[in-house]
Amino acid sequence: RMLNDSSTNNLIHWSTDGLAICIPEVPEFSRNVLPQYFKHNNWPSFIRQLNLYGFHRVNLAKTEGGQQQTYYFMNEHFQRDNHSLLGQIKRR
């Protein structure tokens, strides 16, 4: 649901190819989005949860100058519009 919420597309969205989650503004994402879906706004805790379900961070873009770094997370079974794979995501 978080990725399909148009009101938060500037804070979390799919990569262009639909294979990764993109989070371009970590402080704002933590402050405004995490509390809507979790009982916390703790970025490291959110990353631990992603890792627990087999997501890993990938580097898809370079940071230039003073730009905020965009974080990308992937799981081979989490792809845009491919709901048939979701059942294969298991807690480790």
Secondary structure as UniProt FT lines:
FT   HELIX           2..4
FT   HELIX           6..8
FT   TURN            9..11
FT   STRAND          13..14
FT   TURN            16..17
FT   STRAND          21..23
FT   HELIX           26..32
FT   HELIX           34..37
FT   HELIX           43..52
FT   TURN            53..54
FT   STRAND          56..58
FT   TURN            65..66
FT   STRAND          71..74
FT   TURN            76..77
FT   TURN            80..81
FT   HELIX           83..88
//
